[in-house]
């Protein structure tokens, strides 16, 4: 059951990243770009969670997972601050 949750979370993050990127391509609103890059990081995080807990339980990928999530959130934070300074 946990495997289904991990896969669905990774797919949901991927779909969000794709939809946000498509929205950015249409409107060129930079906040959509930063949000899509954040969701790419979260997708990587969820993919690594699947590898860590299901496929290779003997490996510890928690540092890599946390790094991917942190990178995505830092990109979004940078984008939010940068966009606020531009206006």
GUVO-740442 format. One line per 2 residues: their letters; for each residue x, y, z of N, C-alpha, C. Coordinates in steps of 0.1 Angstrom, whole numbers, plus 5000, padded with zeros to 4 digits. Layout:
! residues N
a = X Y Z X Y Z X Y Z; ...
END
This chain:
! residues 87
xx = 5008 4988 5000 5000 5000 5000 5009 5013 5000; 5020 5012 5008 5028 5024 5008 5034 5027 4994
xx = 5037 5016 4987 5043 5018 4973 5034 5026 4965; 5021 5024 4966 5011 5031 4957 5011 5046 4961
xx = 5012 5049 4974 5012 5063 4979 5025 5070 4974; 5036 5063 4974 5049 5069 4970 5048 5072 4955
xx = 5043 5062 4947 5042 5064 4933 5032 5075 4929; 5021 5075 4936 5011 5086 4933 5016 5100 4937
xx = 5023 5101 4947 5029 5114 4951 5040 5118 4941; 5048 5109 4936 5058 5113 4926 5051 5117 4913
xx = 5041 5110 4909 5033 5113 4897 5026 5126 4898; 5020 5129 4910 5013 5142 4912 5023 5153 4911
xx = 5035 5152 4917 5045 5162 4917 5049 5165 4902; 5051 5154 4895 5055 5155 4881 5045 5162 4873
xx = 5032 5159 4875 5021 5165 4867 5021 5180 4871; 5022 5183 4883 5022 5197 4887 5034 5205 4881
xx = 5046 5199 4880 5057 5205 4874 5054 5208 4859; 5049 5198 4852 5046 5199 4838 5036 5210 4835
xx = 5025 5209 4843 5014 5219 4841 5019 5233 4844; 5027 5235 4854 5033 5248 4857 5042 5253 4846
xx = 5050 5244 4841 5059 5248 4830 5052 5251 4818; 5041 5244 4815 5033 5247 4803 5026 5261 4805
xx = 5022 5264 4817 5016 5277 4820 5027 5288 4818; 5039 5285 4822 5050 5295 4821 5052 5298 4806
xx = 5052 5287 4798 5055 5289 4784 5044 5297 4777; 5032 5296 4782 5021 5304 4776 5021 5319 4780
xx = 5023 5321 4793 5021 5334 4799 5034 5342 4802; 5045 5334 4803 5058 5340 4807 5058 5347 4820
xx = 5049 5342 4829 5049 5347 4843 5060 5340 4850; 5070 5347 4855 5082 5340 4861 5079 5332 4873
xx = 5069 5336 4881 5065 5329 4893 5061 5314 4889; 5055 5312 4878 5052 5298 4873 5065 5291 4870
xx = 5075 5297 4865 5088 5291 4863 5094 5286 4876; 5095 5295 4886 5101 5291 4899 5093 5280 4906
xx = 5080 5281 4904 5071 5270 4910 5073 5257 4903; 5075 5257 4890 5077 5245 4883 5090 5239 4887
xx = 5101 5247 4888 5114 5242 4892 5113 5236 4906; 5105 5242 4915 5104 5237 4929 5097 5223 4928
xx = 5087 5221 4919 5081 5208 4918 5090 5198 4912; 5099 5202 4903 5109 5193 4898 5117 5187 4910
xx = 5121 5196 4919 5129 5191 4930 5120 5182 4939; 5108 5185 4941 5099 5177 4949 5096 5163 4942
xx = 5096 5163 4929 5094 5151 4921 5106 5142 4923; 5118 5148 4923 5130 5140 4925 5130 5135 4939
xx = 5126 5143 4949 5125 5139 4963 5116 5127 4964; 5104 5127 4958 5095 5116 4958 5100 5104 4951
xx = 5107 5106 4940 5113 5094 4933 5123 5088 4942; 5132 5096 4948 5142 5090 4957 5135 5083 4969
xx = 5124 5088 4974 5117 5081 4985 5113 5067 4980; 5108 5066 4968 5104 5053 4963 5116 5044 4962
xx = 5127 5049 4957 5139 5041 4957 5144 5037 4971; 5143 5047 4980 5149 5045 4994 5140 5035 5002
xx = 5127 5036 5001 5119 5028 5010 5114 5015 5003; 5113 5014 4990 5107 5002 4984 5117 4994 4976
xx = 5124 5001 4966 5133 4993 4957 5146 4989 4964; 5152 4998 4971 5165 4995 4978 5164 4999 4993
xx = 5157 4991 5000 5156 4995 5015 5169 4994 5023; 5179 4987 5018 5191 4986 5025 5200 4999 5024
xx = 5196 5007 5014 5204 5020 5012 5197 5031 5019; 5205 5041 5024 5199 5052 5030 5201 5064 5021
xx = 5190 5069 5015 5190 5080 5006 5184 5092 5012; 5182 5093 5025 5175 5104 5032 5183 5117 5030
xx = 5196 5117 5029 5203 5129 5027 5201 5134 5013; 5201 5125 5003 5198 5129 4989 5183 5134 4988
xx = 5174 5128 4994 5160 5132 4994 5159 5146 5000; 5164 5148 5011 5163 5161 5018 5170 5172 5009
xx = 5181 5168 5003 5188 5178 4995 5180 5182 4983; 5173 5172 4976 5164 5176 4965 5153 5184 4969
xx = 5147 5181 4980 5135 5189 4985 5140 5203 4989; 5152 5204 4995 5157 5217 4999 5161 5225 4987
xx = 5167 5219 4977 5170 5227 4965 5158 5232 4958; 5147 5224 4957 5135 5229 4951 5129 5240 4959
xx = 5128 5239 4972 5123 5250 4980 5131 5263 4980; 5144 5261 4979 5153 5273 4979 5151 5280 4965
xx = 5149 5272 4955 5147 5279 4942 5134 5287 4942; 5124 5281 4948 5111 5288 4949 5113 5301 4958
xx = 5120 5299 4969 5122 5311 4978 5130 5322 4971; 5140 5318 4964 5148 5328 4956 5139 5335 4946
xx = 5130 5327 4939 5121 5333 4929 5111 5343 4936; 5106 5339 4947 5097 5348 4954 5103 5361 4958
xx = 5115 5360 4964 5122 5372 4968 5126 5380 4956; 5131 5374 4946 5136 5381 4934 5124 5388 4927
xx = 5113 5382 4926 5101 5388 4920 5096 5399 4928; 5097 5398 4941 5092 5409 4950 5101 5421 4949
xx = 5114 5419 4946 5123 5430 4945 5122 5437 4931; 5117 5430 4921 5115 5435 4908 5104 5445 4907
x = 5094 5443 4916 5082 5452 4915 5083 5464 4923
END
